[in-house]
Amino acid sequence: MTRRQKIVLSSLLSLLFLTVTWIATNSRVSLGGEKSKLQWFEILTNGGADEEHCDMADSVVLIDVHYDKQLVLEKDDDGMPIGMVAATDKQKLKKLLEYLHQGNDYRYILLDVFLDKNISSPEDSSLYQLIVSMPRIVIPYPETSALADTCLNCKAGHAQYTTAIWENDFVKYPFLTNGKESVALKMYQDLTGRTITKHGFLYTDRWPVRKSAILTFELRENSDLSFRKHYLGWVVGDTLAGEVYGSMLNEPGFATDKYVLIGDFKEDRHNTYLGEMSGPVINFNAYLTLLHGHHRISLLMLTIMWGVFFWLVWIVFSHSVLSQIFLWLGAPTILFLLCIVTYLVFHEVYDILTATTLFYLLRTAVEARRNKKILIERYYKIKNYICTWKRKIESRFC
């Protein structure tokens, strides 16, 4: 193989490897155990600390509905009554939303309370109409469930906490799932007027972007955020154990220009590389990823990755000292170092498993071709050796 042929082949293969790696990285499912890498990267960058102040924390109000329940009737899929169950107190929830709707000075409402069609209460109809009439509000719905009323579809966003093949914890957040917009993307559309558009396996938002992202969690559930959490009963006014709690809705500026996150912060929790985190906070961090442009593809990162891939392909085809170093060091180590660089500089963890597999297959194919060539050369060498001795013996006895 000439030098020019080697350059062309290395360029094409590195581009192919980069494309396949990018498709795997941009998928909704993690393949390469990104969670363990992120935990190590977090320790390296922050020493594992999570008490740093986030500027967005001052713009957030958390309202916990966990302790505000009411007994309501639950039905099966055929509409037959099953019994009474404890569910979110929709009367209190409605009171809170009415106040927010009347003031209309909030920035956005993330209502992370699943409205199940099998659980009904007297407030359902009026509550649903109120939600539909409110601007700047989103409600999540799980992939396998249906909302209580079709009128809520215009306010709904897809909620899917994608798991990895190798681990059962939340790792990636998909902004689009089978064409369905996520909660974060719905917020992003309502507040910025922008969205993610699909073009084959590519996605754009005025720039090439990722459709799935590993979140960096700008807003974390630490002490900086805990005192911004209030209970629904305290907010609307409630009587508990004989003590009357005044309504916080009378406080001026309670929700003015704030993101209001409403949900169950005790039960609705998911394991992340930073530990357990509530669903509303995960969804809000996904929105921050979009808002701050962290879903955009860095051309510099792709160029660096292509350059490293080109170098690895080149030395696989070479017989130089670099090739021997590569065989000793191995592609996984070099690709892992590249993974560290992309995370520290671009906050992106690419699918190292896919890249490593591709280079392993390439190296195996090249070594097999070389071994085949060596075997053929040895075969002809032995054959020539036998023929030479055969001629010598024939000439001696003839």
LINTAKA-V145831 format. One record per backbone hydrogen bond with DSSP energy under -0.5 kcal/mol. CO is the residue of the C=O (numbers start at 1). NH is the residue of the N-H. If there is no record, write none. Layout:
# LINTAKA-V145831
CO|NH + CO|NH
This chain:
# LINTAKA-V145831
2|6 + 3|7 + 4|8 + 5|9 + 6|10 + 7|11 + 8|12 + 9|13 + 10|14 + 11|15 + 12|16 + 13|17 + 14|18 + 15|19 + 16|20 + 17|21 + 18|22 + 19|23 + 20|24 + 21|25 + 22|26 + 24|27 + 30|165 + 33|36 + 33|37 + 34|38 + 35|39 + 36|40 + 37|41 + 38|42 + 39|43 + 40|44 + 41|45 + 42|46 + 42|48 + 43|47 + 46|49 + 54|57 + 55|58 + 56|59 + 57|60 + 59|259 + 61|261 + 62|64 + 62|230 + 63|263 + 64|232 + 65|68 + 67|69 + 68|89 + 70|72 + 70|87 + 72|85 + 73|120 + 74|82 + 74|83 + 76|79 + 80|76 + 83|74 + 85|72 + 85|87 + 87|70 + 88|90 + 89|93 + 90|94 + 91|95 + 92|96 + 93|97 + 94|98 + 95|99 + 96|100 + 97|101 + 98|102 + 99|103 + 100|104 + 105|257 + 108|260 + 109|111 + 109|138 + 110|112 + 110|262 + 111|113 + 111|140 + 112|264 + 114|116 + 115|148 + 116|119 + 118|75 + 118|120 + 120|73 + 121|124 + 123|127 + 124|128 + 125|129 + 126|130 + 127|131 + 128|132 + 129|133 + 130|134 + 131|134 + 136|109 + 138|111 + 139|157 + 141|159 + 142|145 + 146|117 + 149|152 + 150|153 + 151|154 + 152|155 + 153|156 + 155|139 + 157|141 + 158|160 + 158|183 + 159|143 + 160|162 + 160|174 + 162|171 + 162|172 + 167|164 + 169|164 + 171|215 + 172|162 + 172|174 + 173|175 + 173|213 + 175|182 + 177|180 + 180|177 + 181|158 + 182|186 + 183|187 + 184|188 + 185|189 + 186|190 + 187|191 + 188|192 + 188|194 + 189|193 + 195|197 + 197|204 + 199|202 + 202|199 + 203|209 + 204|197 + 207|205 + 208|297 + 209|203 + 211|175 + 211|176 + 213|173 + 213|215 + 218|220 + 220|222 + 222|225 + 222|226 + 223|227 + 225|228 + 226|229 + 228|62 + 230|64 + 231|235 + 232|236 + 233|237 + 234|248 + 235|248 + 235|249 + 238|240 + 238|245 + 240|243 + 243|240 + 243|245 + 244|246 + 245|238 + 247|250 + 248|251 + 251|254 + 255|258 + 258|107 + 258|108 + 258|260 + 259|61 + 259|261 + 260|110 + 260|262 + 261|63 + 262|112 + 263|65 + 263|265 + 264|268 + 267|269 + 268|279 + 270|277 + 271|170 + 272|275 + 275|272 + 275|274 + 277|270 + 278|282 + 279|283 + 280|284 + 281|285 + 282|286 + 283|287 + 284|288 + 285|289 + 286|290 + 287|291 + 288|292 + 289|294 + 289|295 + 290|293 + 293|296 + 295|210 + 297|299 + 298|302 + 299|303 + 300|304 + 301|305 + 302|306 + 303|307 + 304|308 + 305|309 + 306|310 + 307|311 + 308|312 + 309|313 + 310|314 + 311|315 + 312|316 + 313|317 + 314|318 + 320|324 + 321|325 + 322|326 + 323|327 + 324|328 + 325|329 + 326|330 + 330|334 + 331|335 + 332|336 + 333|337 + 334|338 + 335|339 + 336|340 + 337|341 + 338|342 + 339|343 + 340|344 + 341|345 + 342|346 + 342|348 + 343|347 + 348|350 + 350|352 + 351|355 + 352|356 + 353|357 + 354|358 + 355|359 + 356|360 + 357|361 + 358|362 + 359|363 + 360|364 + 361|365 + 362|366 + 363|367 + 364|368 + 365|369 + 366|370 + 367|371 + 368|372 + 369|373 + 370|374 + 371|375 + 372|376 + 373|377 + 374|378 + 375|379 + 376|380 + 377|381 + 378|382 + 379|383 + 380|384 + 381|385 + 382|386 + 383|387 + 384|388 + 385|389 + 386|390 + 387|391 + 388|392 + 389|393 + 390|394 + 391|395 + 392|396 + 393|397 + 394|398
